[in-house]
Amino acid sequence: MAQLDFYFSPGACSLATHIALEETGAAFTPKPTYTRKGQTRTPEYLALNPKGKVPMLGIDGKMLTENTAILIWLNRTYPNAKLLPAGDALKEAEALAFVAWCASGVHPVMSRFFGPQNFCDLPDSADTIKALATKATAANFAIIEKAVTGKDWVFGDWSVADAYIFVFYNWATKLGLDVSAFPNYGKHFERMKQRPAVQRALAREADAMAAMDKAA
Ligand SMILES: N[C@@H](CCC(=O)N[C@@H](CS)C(=O)NCC(=O)O)C(=O)O
């Protein structure tokens, strides 16, 4: 079995990969790397990942980045975990399309809430940026709401698509966004929290957060 080193920041998008790793049951070494403390921007980290981002998975010392790529690798390496639909090429491609949209469509819009100054540095522009992000996020959440209406999981059986959308609802609640128009997405969030793998990932992230806050 490969030696796995998992670089994550508590509450960040790396939670999608964190949950998937827990679902595989693979042994890995957690490497908490706090974005808000600039720990992805140190020379040491940038030497491993010049993009300065989490998640990153060290696989026998080789560094793999991007949630989508890591999730595909985990799915191929641990097929028993059924991280993506198996046996139907189209269904698998549809699930990958959903995951790619999470990474390229939903996440970048929500990033505007966390760093509006990275999108426009005109004075007093933050509120407008956040208002536009709220509108665009609501449109994305409406798509997710439809995807989880009338079923427990996005693709019937649980998949990493469910782990990824968990991240965004978690962010929305922390940001205090109005999620009342997305009741089935809310139920999906609660269902996710019942999964032992999700509970283990959340507990590790909470412990890492507490340790980092204590060290501050
Ligand atoms: N496209 C990347 C995005 C990764 C990303 O944006 N990660 C954020 C956390 S959610 C990060 O590491 N930010 C730290 C920084 O930019 O300094 C993926 O899907 O894995």
Ligand as a Chemical Component Dictionary entry (heavy atoms), coordinates in Angstrom:
data_LIG
# 
_chem_comp.id                   LIG 
_chem_comp.type                 NON-POLYMER 
_chem_comp.pdbx_formal_charge   0 
_chem_comp.three_letter_code    LIG 
# 
loop_
_chem_comp_atom.comp_id 
_chem_comp_atom.atom_id 
_chem_comp_atom.alt_atom_id 
_chem_comp_atom.type_symbol 
_chem_comp_atom.charge 
_chem_comp_atom.model_Cartn_x 
_chem_comp_atom.model_Cartn_y 
_chem_comp_atom.model_Cartn_z 
_chem_comp_atom.pdbx_ordinal 
LIG N1  N1  N 0 -8.953  23.871 -7.881 1  
LIG C1  C1  C 0 -8.500  23.511 -6.561 2  
LIG C2  C2  C 0 -8.843  24.639 -5.612 3  
LIG C3  C3  C 0 -8.087  24.515 -4.325 4  
LIG C4  C4  C 0 -8.289  25.744 -3.436 5  
LIG O1  O1  O 0 -8.716  26.807 -3.889 6  
LIG N2  N2  N 0 -8.001  25.584 -2.151 7  
LIG C5  C5  C 0 -8.085  26.687 -1.218 8  
LIG C6  C6  C 0 -8.880  26.269 0.013  9  
LIG S1  S1  S 0 -10.595 26.007 -0.334 10 
LIG C7  C7  C 0 -6.684  27.053 -0.746 11 
LIG O2  O2  O 0 -5.870  26.194 -0.552 12 
LIG N3  N3  N 0 -6.425  28.357 -0.545 13 
LIG C8  C8  C 0 -5.184  28.797 0.025  14 
LIG C9  C9  C 0 -4.571  29.944 -0.706 15 
LIG O3  O3  O 0 -5.012  30.287 -1.803 16 
LIG O4  O4  O 0 -3.626  30.497 -0.149 17 
LIG C10 C10 C 0 -9.157  22.185 -6.154 18 
LIG O5  O5  O 0 -10.301 21.953 -6.521 19 
LIG O6  O6  O 0 -8.518  21.382 -5.466 20 
# 
loop_
_chem_comp_bond.comp_id 
_chem_comp_bond.atom_id_1 
_chem_comp_bond.atom_id_2 
_chem_comp_bond.value_order 
_chem_comp_bond.pdbx_ordinal 
LIG N1  C1  SING 1  
LIG C1  C2  SING 2  
LIG C1  C10 SING 3  
LIG C2  C3  SING 4  
LIG C3  C4  SING 5  
LIG C4  O1  DOUB 6  
LIG C4  N2  SING 7  
LIG N2  C5  SING 8  
LIG C5  C6  SING 9  
LIG C5  C7  SING 10 
LIG C6  S1  SING 11 
LIG C7  O2  DOUB 12 
LIG C7  N3  SING 13 
LIG N3  C8  SING 14 
LIG C8  C9  SING 15 
LIG C9  O3  DOUB 16 
LIG C9  O4  SING 17 
LIG C10 O5  DOUB 18 
LIG C10 O6  SING 19 
# 
